[in-house]
């Protein structure tokens, strides 16, 4: 018989628990736990109406979920999975399954011995090399992997199956009327496709002239509050500690480096420093020889650095230099550094009075750029209403518009959306634009929309290029498909409501300390 490989054994119990809970649309981090109790047994992660869920079951379920993610090509670290709230999902799966199993017992719902036998015999966990159920392997897997006796395993599996049957009973009540199917079609069959172009203030900022002294004085007087608000929101720009723009060459040291290893690292750093003193470019030396993975590829460039972000010894050495100078080798816990200061910026503490002209100029130009963007959008709208198309007026520079390439838009470009419905307030590729959506669906067919739409910081001109309305023929073609979709949606809704009622009327208590002991408290 082939040896037991734990990585290949998938928990049959957990598969059923996953089927019960993860089809119910609970989002990451949701817990959904209720009840009035306050304590649970130390060895359990939760108590459901007095029935304990052992830490061992949670640990196995968590391990299986991590294995499942790896099998799907998503090998995220366990710490990140916990940040996403996946431990809550796993715990909720166990709690929901227990709630459903208890409900099944109250309703007299129980799987037959034949159903249990069939499920066990079909599981590849218990098959031999020929793909047949092997009772000896079954006993071995239960003993070595599940750590359960056949009686314990089969009893637990029976409860899982009962929970699944309870879900099926609840979902069997998901009846959908013809009126509901037609209402779904009326929503989904009402579709539009538009072409739009954005006119953003940033596209026109460079064309805006700086204000004259008289214009600036007048603008400052009328916008005192805006100037003050801008200063407060950007205070970090005007109040900065001393900074240097630096490059470094690093020779790394292990935390447990010996005195001899430290001396060797310092000698290597001194040799590299002499190469630079001899005329070799600092960035070239860093690219060739630095052992700092974060800056090596950039020729040792560290960007702007504040004193407090470095260890005192290195900060003191670097901040004492003038622009263009280079430190002697300095040892820190990371290794031995040679740093070159390229620029220095003294500490700043500029008051509002010192920078109000600068701020006023910035805001004045932003306002004028926005006015220009609106004027250009109005001009484009008039041209489109005269019969020209947005794709003709504003063809993309490349095969796809910059917006679809996730690049900065430097000029208006025509963007064509996919079909969308009136259900939401967003336009594909554009985002929330409720007024535009309303206007598009008020149109009876392809046409230019008769206004400029403020969207975000800019303005949008749009044309409806396709307009699909629900009709009797379309309804007949899609009726059965829509009925299945509506029934699936209603069955999920019924199951969620049923579980919510079970939690509200029951008593679910969770044990955070037990969960932490399984996952680690971090």
N, C-alpha and C positions, 0 to 999 in steps of 0.2 A: 504493500500500500504506500502511496506517496506521502511524504511528510506534511505536517500541518504548517501552513504559512499564514500567520495571523493577518498579514496585509491583504490576503486574497479572500479572507472570510468576511462576509458582509452580514451584519446582525439582522436576522430576519425580523426580530421584534422591532428594531429601530426603523426598518423599511416601512413597516405598517404604521408606526407612529408618525413618520414623516408624511405618509400618504394622508393620514388623518388631519394633520395640522397645517402643513405647508401649502395646501391648496386653498387656504382660507384667506389669503391676501393680508397677512399680518406684516407690517413694515418692520425694517431693522430697528431694534431697540424697543419695540412695543412689548409690554408685559401683560397687560390685560388681567392681572391678578386682583382678586377682590377678597371678601370675607371679613370676618370680625375677629378672628383669633390673633394672637400675638406671638405665640411660641410654637416651636416644633422640636422633635427629638434631635439631639446632637448629631446622630448618624444619618440624618435624612436631609435632603435639600428642600423638601416641601411636604406638607401634610394636606391631603385632599379629603375633607369630610372625615377626618380621623385616620385615613389610610396613608401610610408613609410612603414616600418615594425615596428609596435608599440612595446614598451618595454614589454607590457602585453603579447603579443604573444611569445616573446622570453622567458619571465619568465615561461609561461605555458609549452613551449617546453622543457626548461631546467628541470623543475620539472618532466615532463613526462619521460624524458630520465633517470633521477635518479631513478624514480619508476620502469622503465623498467629494469635497472641494478639490482635493489633489487629483482625483480621478477625472474631474471635469476640466483640468488644466488651470485651476485657480489656487495655486499653492501659497495662499496668504498666511503670514505668521499668526499664531494663535493670539498674540497680544493685540494685533490689528482686528482679528475676528471679534474679539471681545469689545474693542472700541466701537465696532459696528453694531453691538448689541446682539450678536449671534448666540451668545450663551442664554439670553432671554428667550430667543426663539426655540432653542433646544429644550429649555426648561418648560416653556409653554406647551411644546409638543407633548411632553410627558404628562403635564398636568391636564391638558385637554383630553388626552387619551384615557386617563384615569376617570375624569368626569364622565366621559361618554360610556366607559365600561360600567360605571356605577348606574348610569341612566339605563343602559341596556339590561342590567340585572333587574332593575325595578320594573321594566316593561316586559320581562320574561323573554328577552332576546338572547339566544345562546347559539353558537355555532355547533354543528353536529360533529360527532367523532370522525365521520368520513371526510368532512371539510378540513378538519385539523390534520388528519392523516395525509390527505392529498397535498396540502400546502407544504408539509414537512418533506414528503417524498419528492416534490418538485424542486426543492431548494438545492442549487448546485453545491452549497456548503457541505452537503452530506452525500455527495455522489463519489463513486470510485472513478478510476481512470476510464472506464467504459461508459461513464455517464449514467450509471444506475445507482439507485439509493442503496447505501451500504450501512447496515445497522451498527457494525463495529465502528465505522468512521463517525457515525452519528453520536455514539457514546463518547468517542475520543474528542470530537469538537466541543461537545457540551462540557466535558471535564476540563480540557486544556484551554479552551478559549472563552466560553460563556461562564465557566465556573459555576455551573448549575447541574442539578440532577435532572434526569428526564422528567420527573414529576413536576419539579419547579418550572422548568422551561416550558413544558406543555401547558401548565396552568397559566403561566404568564401570556403565552401565545394565544390561548383561548380567550383571555380578557382583551387582548389586542384585536382579535377578530370580532369579538362582540362589539367593541367600540366602532370598528369599521361598519358593521351591520347597522349600528345605531345611526351612523351618518347616512347610510343608504336609505333607511326608513324616513329620516328627516327630509332628505332630498327628493324622495318619491312624491312629496307633497308640492313639488315645484311645478305647478300647472300654469301654463301660459295661455291666455285667451287670444282670440283672433284680433281683438282690439289692441292688445298690448303689442302683438307682432306688427300690426299696421302702424302704431305709434312709433315703434322702433324704426320702421322703414321711413316714416315721414322725417325723422331726425337724420338718419344715415343717408337717405336718398337725396337730401337737400344739400347739394355741394357746389362749391365754386373754386375756380382757379384764377389767380390774379398775377399780373406783372406789376412790380413796383420799383421805384427809384428813390433813394434816400438823399436828402440834401442836408449835410451836417455842417455846423459852424466851423469845425476844424478844416474843412475843405477850402474855406475862404479866409482863414485867419491871417495868412501871409499877405493877402491883398489889402488888409485893413491898415489905413494910415494911423500913426500915433496921433493923439490929440494935440492941438495947439495949447499953449499955456492958458488961454482964455477958456477953451473948451474943457480942459482938465479942471480948472477952478470951478466952473459951473457944474460939472459932473460930480465933483467931490461934495459940493454943497448939497446936491439933491440926493446923494447916495451914502450918507454918513453911516447908516446902519449896516448896509451891505459891506462897506469897507471894514468896519469893525468885526463883523461876523466872519469875513474871509480871514482876517488876521488871527482870530481865535481858533478857527478851524485849521490853520496852517502855522500855528505857533512854533511847531517843531522846526520849521524852516528858518525862523528868525531867532531861535534860541538854541544854539548848538554848542556842544563842548568842542575843545580843540581836536582837530582831526588831521591825519596825514594820509596821503595816497602813496601806497607802498608796494614794493615787490619783495619776494623772499626766495632764498635757496635754503632748503631744509635737508639736513642729514638726520634721519630718524634714529631714535634710541628706544629700545625695549624698556618697559617699566622697571625691570629687574636687572638693567645693564650694570656690568661690573665697572670698576674704575678704569681698567684697561680699555674696555669697549668705549667708554666715554672719551678717553684720551684719543682713541683712533678716530672717533666721529669728529672731534674738535680739529684734529689735524687735517682731515678731509675737507672740512668747512674752510679752514685757513687756506688750503691749497686752491680751492675754488675761488676764494676771495682774491687771491693773488692773480689768478687768471683774469679776473675782471679788472683789477688794478693795472694789469699789463695791457689792457685795451680791448679785451673781449667783451661783447655786449652782455649785460646782466641777464636780459630776457633769454638770450641764446643759451647761456650757462644753466639757467633755471630749467629751460625746456629739455636740455640734455641730462642734467645731473640732479635736479631737485627730487626729493622723495616725498613731497607733499602732493597727494593725489588731487586735492582740491584746487591747486593753483598751477601745477606743473604745466598742464596743456596750454595755459594762458601766459606762459613765460614768467610764472611766479607772481602774476598780478593779483593783489589782495583787495583792490579797490580802496575806498575810503575807510579808515580804521579809527575808532575812538580809543583813547588811552585805557579806559576801563575794560575793554574787550581782550586785552592781553595780560599775561603775567607781568607783575611789576618790573622784574629785571629786564625783560625785553622791551616793555613800554618805555621805561626810563632811558634805555640806550637809544631807541629809535626817535623818541620825541625830543631828545636833546640835539638832534642833528638839524642841519639846514637842508633845503631842497637840493637834491643831487648828491648828497653824501651817503655813506654806507657804514653800517655798524661793524664792529669786530664780531667774531663768532660769539653767540650768546646761548647758553644752555637753559632749556626749560624741560618740563615733563614730556614734551613731544619730541625733543631732540635738540640739535644744535642749529641755530638760525643765523643767516646773514641777511640783513634787511637793507634795502635801498629806499630812501625817502625821495619820491618824485615831486610831490607838492605838499605844501603845508597850508592849513587853514586855521587861523586863530579862533578862539572861542567867540561866539556871537551872542549878543543879548540886545537885539534891536527892539526899540520901543515902537509903538504904533505910529507916533509922530514922525519917526525916521523913515518909515517905509510906506506911509499912506499914499504918497504920490505914485510909487511903484505899483502898489495894489490897485489904485484907482485906474492907472493906465492899463493894467491887465484886464480889469473888469470892463472898462470902457471898450477895449478891443474885442472882448468876448461878446459884448452886447451888439456891437456893430457887425461882427461876424455872423451872429444869429439873425440879425435883420437882413443881412445879405443872403443867407441861406433861405430864409422865408421868401425873399423877393425872387430868387432864382427858381424856387419851387413854384411860385405863382406864375412866373413866365413860362415854365415848362407845362404847367396845367393848361394855360391858354393855348399853347401849341398843340397839345394832345387833344384838347376839345375841338381844335380845328381840323382834326383828322389824321394827325401823325401818330405813330406808335412809339411807345417808350423804348422798345428794342431798337428802333431806327434812330431815335434821338440820342440814346445813351448805351451804345453797344459796349460790352465788356472789353477791356484791353486784351485779355487772354481768353482761353476757351471757356473758363468759368469766371463769374464775377469775383472780385476780391472778397466779398462778404462770405461766399461759399468756400473760399480757400482759407478762411479765418485770418485774412490779412487786413491791414489798415486800408480803409477806403480813402483814396485821395481825390476822387471825383464821383459824381453820380453815375451809377451803372444799373441797367435794367436787370432785375432778378425775377425769375419765374418761379412761383410756388408749386407745390404739389396740390392736389385737390384737398379741400378741408371742409368741415361742416360748420354750422352755426352754433354748435353746442358750446364751444368755449369762446374766449375773448382774444385768442392769439392767432396770428397769421404765421404760417410756416416760414422760417428763416428770418422773420422780423420780430416776433415776440408779441407781447400784449399790445393790442391796438383795437379796443372795443368799438370805437366809432367807425373805423375802417371795415371791420367785420360786419357791422350793422348795415353800412352802406352797400357793401358787396352783395349781401343777401336781399337787399331791397331792389337790386337790379334784376330785370327780367331776362337779360341776356348779355352778351359781350358789349361792353361800353366803357368809356372813361368815367371814373368817379368824379363828381363835380366839386370837389373841395380839396384843399391841402390839409393833410392830417398831421398834427403835432404828435410825434412819437419819440419818447426819450428826449434827448437833447436836440434832435433835428426835426425835419419835416419830410413828409412822404407824399408822393404823387402815385396814383395807382390806376390800373385798368383791369376790368374783369375780362378775361379772355375765354373762359368757359363757364357755363352756368347750367347745372343739371338739377332738374326738379323731379320730385317723386311722381310717378304715374302708375296707372293700373297694370300696364304690361311689365314694368320693372318690378312691381310688387309681386306679381305671380312668379317671376323668375327667381326671386330671392326669398320667397315666403318661408320655405322649409329651412333654409340656411339661417335666416333670422330667428325662426322659432327655436332652433337648437341653441343659438347664441343667447337668446332671452332666457331659455330654460336653465342653461348653465349659470348665467348671472344670478338668476333667482335662487337656484339651489345653493350657491355659495352664500348668498345673503341669508337664506333660511338657516344654514348651518352656523353661521356667525351669530345670528340672533339666538339660536338654541343654546350655543355655548355661553353666550353672555348671560342668558337667563339662569343656566346652571351655576355660573359663578356667583351671580347675585343672590341666589337662594341658598347657596352652599357656603362652605368655609374653607378657603384656600389660604394656607400660611406658608410663606417661603423662608428659607434660612440662608441669609446672605453669607454668614460665616462659613457654612458648609460648602457653599458654592466657591467661595474664595479659597478654601482648603483644597478644592479640586483643581481650580484654574490658576491659583496664585493670586494674591491680593492686588497685584499691580495692574 
